[in-house]
Amino acid sequence: MGRLFLRRHPLPLPPESVNYAKGKTKMAAWFVSNCHTMSKRENFVDRLKAWIEVDIYGRCGPLKCDRSIHGQCLGMVEKDYKFYFSFENSLCQDYVTEKFFGALSINVIPVVYGLGNYSAIAPPHSYIDALAFPSPRALAEYLQYLNANDTAYNEYFWWKPYYYQTHDWAKKSMAFCDLCERLHDDTPKTYDLKKWFIDDSHCFTSYETATGRQRD
């Protein structure tokens, strides 16, 4: 679960000298425990690795950072890496998990691979959508460009003074309150949850089927 809130009063803007790329020596990190997914995200990452370095943590890679020290793992990513792969295991309409919001909570650029409506839940130019690129190679080339251009990299953090996340349950529960309010509305309504969740989920099984593009 995750949600961003617009601040009533923006924080003071950071000085121009702030460089979110400073000290970061590594390209991209990916934490993953499900190695064979419907979205074929593992195949997409394999193709990216032909052009950029991707450090894989968890069951599907050689690197480890235990879930019991999740906060320390995020701190390590924020300190060392420029990009974090928030790749979903299913390419289904409106499906976004906590991976995305976890990346937004630290000073790293999330690279998303999913069919969620990211523009509705996150500020513009706060993430990179892998499916918006014509190929994995094109995405890799763009990440290489940002890696070499601190000014362009830092532009992805413009939103930090204007939005915030919270661990306050009262605000996290707002989605459930909204749902309860709609269910108690006197307007007659019926919901076919199977149709919404399964039949109309519009799931795809790979980058190619989701975008209609061919392999590189």
N, C-alpha and C positions, 0 to 999 in steps of 0.2 A: 504494500500500500504506500502511496506517496501523493503529495500534492504541493504545489507552489502557491504562495500567497503574495499578493502585491502589497508592499509596505505603504502605510498611510503617509509616512514621512521618509523619503529616501535617505539612506546613509550618506555621509559626506563622500564625495567622489574621491577615489584613491588618486594620489599624485601620478602624473604621467610617467614617473620613474619606476612605478611598480611594473615588474615583468614576471608574468605567471610562468614563463618558460625558464626562468633563471634556475640553474642548478639541476635541471632535469636532463639526465644523460641517456634515457631509454625511450623507445618509441611507443610501443603499445602493450598493454597488459590485458589478459583475458582470463577470468576466473570461471571455470566450467567443470561440472561433474557428470553431465549427461553427454556421452561421447557420440551417440548415434541418434540423431533427432529427425523429426519430420521436416523441419525447415532446411535440413542439410547445411546448417551453419558451419559445421566442421569442414565441409568441402570448400566453402567460400573462404574460410580462414587459410586453408591449405594453399589456395590460389594466391591469396594476399602475400603469403610468406615467400613467394617467389621474388617479391620486390621490396618488402619491408620486414623488419624484425618484429616478431610477435612473441612475447613471453607468456606461456600458458601455465596457469596455476590450477591445481586440483587433480582430480582423477584422470583427466584427459591430457595432462602435460607433465613435464619433468619437475616443475617447480611446486613448492608447497607453501601455504600460509593458512594455518588451521582456522576453521570457522570460530573456534572458541576465542580467538583474538581478532575478531572481525574489524574492530576499530583500528587496531595496529596495522592490519593489512591495508585498510583504506589510507591510513597515514603514509604507508610505504609507497602506495600508488601515487598519491598526491605529491610526494617528495621527488620520486624518481622518473615518473612516466608523464608523457604529454597527452596520451590518448588512452581511453578505457573502452573496451568493446562490450557494449550492452546488446548482445545478440540473443534473440528469443529462440526457444526451441520449437516454436510453431509460428508459421506465417499466417496468422488469422486476423481478420478485421477487428480492430479495437483491442487487440491483445498486447498489453504492456505490463511488465512485471517490475518488481522492486529494484532490479538491476539498474534500470535507467535512473531512478530517483537517487539511488545510492551514489551514482557517478556525479549527478548534479550537486550533491551535498559537499563535494570537495573540489579543489581547483584543478580540474582535469577536463578535457573535452570528451564527452561521450560520443562514441560512434555507434549508431543504432542500426539494427537489422531486424525489422519487424513491420507489421502492417497496422500499428497503432496510429491514431491521429495525433502525432507528436506536436503539431502546430497548435492544437487545442489545449495541450496540457503543459507546455513549456514555452518560455520566451523565444521569439525568433532569433536565429543565429546563436543558439546556445548549445547546439548539438550538430552532428554530421550524420545525414541519412545515407547509409550505404546503398539503398535501393534507388537513390536519385542519380547514381552514376551509371554510365553506360556499360561498365565492366569493373571487375575487381582491380584490374590494372589501373584504370582511371582513378579509382578511389585511392589506391596506393600512391599514385603520382601526386594527388592533391594533399595527402598526408605528408608526403615528402616536402612539398612546397611549404606547408605550414611549419614543418620541422625546421626549415631553413629561414623562415621569415617570422621573427618574433612579433613584429607589428601586426601582421595578419593573424597570428596565433592569439594574441591578446584581445583582439576584437571579439572573440567568442565569450569573453567574460564581462562584457559591458553591462549585463543585467544584474550582476551581483548586488549593487547598492539598492536595487529597486524591488527585488523579490527575496523571499526567504522560505525555508522549510522549517518544520517544527516537529518535535517529538511529543507535543502536547496532545494527549488523547482527545480532549474536548474538540480540538480542531480536526484531528484525524477522523473523528466520528461523524463529521458533517455529511459525508457521503451517505451514511446510514440514515441520518436524520432526513436528508433529502428524499431518500427512497421511502421512508416511513410516511412522510408528508404526502407523497404522491399516491401511496396505497390507501391512505385514509381520505383522499379527495372524494367527494360525493359523486363526481362524474362517473357514470358507468364505464367500466373498462374490463377487458380481458387480455391476458398475456399468454402467448404460446412460447414458453421458455425454450422448448426443444427447437422450435423454428428459429428463434433469435440466437441461441447459443451454438447450435449445431448446423441446422440447414442453411442459415444465412450468414454463417461465419466466414465464408469465402476463403477457406484455407488453401494454401499452395504448398508444394512440396520441395521447392528449390528457388534459388535466385532467378533461374531462367523462366520457370513457370509464372513467377510473381511479376516479372517485368516484361516477359515476351521477348527477351534478348537471348542471343546465342552465347556460347562460351567464347572466351578470348581466342 
